[in-house]
């Protein structure tokens, strides 16, 4: 959600460096900014504050140009009038965050390995990455499963979802620059990735068998319903809740809880805590949760 403002924050900061804010192509009024904030919050649950104003401008000005709008109002009016407009996805893609890496917060994958090792004979495990971004997280889950079971065909299926269709397309391709995997061990790089040659020099691709373990699907965590049934042995919902206010977090957590198996685990981001949802989840490790006993 993906995995929902910082991978592109840096790009936005570069764009703004040396930029004369008083000579902008378009004017983002207070009313325009408040309107954008309300629209993205209603659509994706993202809560923006005043510190994100320049970033909102740098992200959306591209959409104004693409749509031929001569003002933010001219861009937002038709969007707000048509809840089913294709441009809504572009609007949402522009304002979501996609900062990720392979085996980020490695202690989570160590705990996942322990959880997978508890599998019962003949059991097929379902795993869900709820904010998959460009794919590094679900592929890290897949690598963990392959290592635990000692095969490229472990008894797992991984669902990877995100609201951003652009990052999902990147994730499904499984193609990365070599620097994205440089922190992985030599053994992991050799076993799970193919180095590019010729025109693909400097690139690598996730092994086909590993990619087959992951299904990428678009999902808005604030959507009316979640189409999957579960139960999931593990749910990774990391570094997305920080963009939601507490009531929105609770709404999302209340939808995740019934999809998690009784012995399953929910993995959160390093700066996220769900103590306000104690009736749904209880802590069982560093940013790791299980369903509350009352459920």
Secondary structure as GFF3:
##gff-version 3
##sequence-region A 1 295
A	DSSP	alpha_helix	7	16	.	.	.	ID=ss1
A	DSSP	three_ten_helix	21	23	.	.	.	ID=ss2
A	DSSP	alpha_helix	30	44	.	.	.	ID=ss3
A	DSSP	three_ten_helix	50	52	.	.	.	ID=ss4
A	DSSP	alpha_helix	53	67	.	.	.	ID=ss5
A	DSSP	alpha_helix	72	81	.	.	.	ID=ss6
A	DSSP	alpha_helix	87	94	.	.	.	ID=ss7
A	DSSP	alpha_helix	106	116	.	.	.	ID=ss8
A	DSSP	beta_strand	125	129	.	.	.	ID=ss9
A	DSSP	alpha_helix	136	149	.	.	.	ID=ss10
A	DSSP	beta_strand	156	162	.	.	.	ID=ss11
A	DSSP	alpha_helix	165	173	.	.	.	ID=ss12
A	DSSP	beta_strand	175	177	.	.	.	ID=ss13
A	DSSP	three_ten_helix	178	181	.	.	.	ID=ss14
A	DSSP	alpha_helix	186	192	.	.	.	ID=ss15
A	DSSP	beta_strand	193	195	.	.	.	ID=ss16
A	DSSP	three_ten_helix	198	200	.	.	.	ID=ss17
A	DSSP	beta_strand	203	206	.	.	.	ID=ss18
A	DSSP	alpha_helix	208	211	.	.	.	ID=ss19
A	DSSP	beta_strand	214	218	.	.	.	ID=ss20
A	DSSP	beta_strand	232	236	.	.	.	ID=ss21
A	DSSP	three_ten_helix	241	243	.	.	.	ID=ss22
A	DSSP	alpha_helix	246	257	.	.	.	ID=ss23
A	DSSP	beta_strand	260	267	.	.	.	ID=ss24
A	DSSP	three_ten_helix	275	277	.	.	.	ID=ss25
A	DSSP	beta_strand	281	285	.	.	.	ID=ss26
A	DSSP	beta_strand	288	291	.	.	.	ID=ss27
###
